[in-house]
């Protein structure tokens, strides 16, 4: 069953979203050549706890960190380590926090120093995929309307749309119903209702859309080594559209 949030719950979701925006405020200035992903995660964790929130990713099915930090060909679930970011790479930072019983989830992909025009375009198209998708979200629409818009935006730009990973509902738990794939057909799927909360998260590749999982059981990377970008926000379905809680 897909939860429908009441006014009090929606306010708590907004507060969690506002807190997550504060966390991302400390991330962008830190992304630079030379910082390790472990150092970046430590600063994220410190900020989350300073806001009175918790980090649901840490310990989830054994995941060891507060944030997923994914570099270049890693699509999602990159584990923070002593690896140093290098000039020309791109890095996706995926953070979930829980505040007063409710979760917020968002991801941004950053350029590390000066990067190629091709990578900058990938980041921008991935962002556009998100906004074109959520522009179709409103009470009475079908979830497939948003999925189709995401897929069309990516594929018209010549990019791949990851199938193996997808978005999800969110609220009291970071993963709830429904699943939110980034591909599909308009007019199909879940009927959206006001009060539903979704984590919409296009994961777009410069090459092949297929992925593989490393031996650690978490790190998900493109099969052809092509770069990937990821853009995510927590979204509240409303009567006449949607409210982005983490933008």
NORMO-V556759 format. One record per pair of residues at least 24 apart in sequence whose ideal C-beta (glycine too) atoms are under 7 Angstrom apart, sorted by the first residue. I is the first residue (numbers start at 1). GAP is how many residues later the second one is. Records with the same first field share a line. If there is no record, write none. Layout:
I->GAP + GAP
This chain:
1->176
2->167 + 175 + 176 + 188 + 194
3->168 + 173
4->189 + 191 + 192
5->166 + 190 + 192
9->93
10->226
12->88 + 89 + 90
13->89 + 91 + 158 + 184 + 223 + 232
14->231
15->84 + 85
16->81 + 82 + 83 + 86 + 87 + 88
17->87 + 217 + 228 + 229
19->32 + 34 + 78 + 80 + 85
20->75 + 77 + 84 + 86 + 226
21->225
22->29
23->24 + 25 + 72 + 74
24->82 + 84
27->66
28->82
31->54 + 60 + 79 + 81
32->80 + 81
33->52 + 53 + 54 + 79 + 80
34->50 + 51
35->49 + 50
36->46 + 47 + 48
37->32 + 43 + 44 + 46
38->42 + 43 + 44
40->29 + 40
41->24 + 25 + 26 + 28 + 39
44->51
48->49
51->48
52->47
53->44 + 45 + 46
54->43 + 44
55->42
56->40 + 42 + 47 + 118
57->39
63->155
67->26 + 27 + 28
68->26
69->24
70->160
72->155
73->148 + 149 + 152 + 153 + 154 + 155
74->145 + 146 + 147
75->87 + 90 + 128 + 136 + 145 + 146 + 147 + 153 + 155
76->89 + 127 + 144 + 154
77->141 + 142 + 143
78->141
79->137 + 139 + 140
85->27
86->26
87->25 + 26 + 27
88->24 + 25 + 26 + 27 + 28
90->25 + 29 + 33 + 137 + 139
92->137 + 138
94->136 + 138
96->78
101->71
102->69 + 70
103->67 + 68 + 70 + 71
104->130 + 141 + 142
105->65 + 69 + 94 + 127 + 129
106->126 + 127 + 128 + 140
107->94 + 123 + 124 + 125
108->123
109->120 + 121 + 122
118->88
119->108
122->37 + 82 + 84 + 105 + 107
123->106
125->28 + 29 + 32 + 34 + 79
126->76 + 78 + 103 + 104 + 105
127->104
128->25
129->24 + 25 + 73 + 75
130->70 + 72 + 101 + 103
133->67 + 69
134->66 + 101 + 108 + 110
137->55 + 98 + 100 + 104 + 105
138->54 + 99 + 100 + 102 + 103 + 104
139->53 + 54 + 55 + 98 + 99 + 100
140->52
141->51
142->45 + 46 + 47 + 48 + 49 + 50
143->35 + 37 + 46 + 47 + 49
144->40 + 41 + 42 + 43 + 44 + 45
145->41 + 42
146->54
147->34 + 35 + 36 + 37 + 42
148->36 + 37 + 38
150->32 + 52
151->31 + 32 + 33
154->48 + 50
159->45 + 46 + 47
160->44 + 45 + 47 + 48 + 49
161->43 + 48
162->41 + 43 + 47 + 49
163->46
164->47
165->38 + 55
167->31 + 32 + 33 + 34
168->31
169->27 + 28 + 29
170->27 + 28 + 29 + 64
171->26
192->45
193->44
194->43 + 44 + 45
195->42
196->41
197->37 + 38 + 39
198->37
199->33 + 35
200->32 + 33 + 35
201->29 + 30 + 31
202->29
203->25 + 27
204->24 + 25
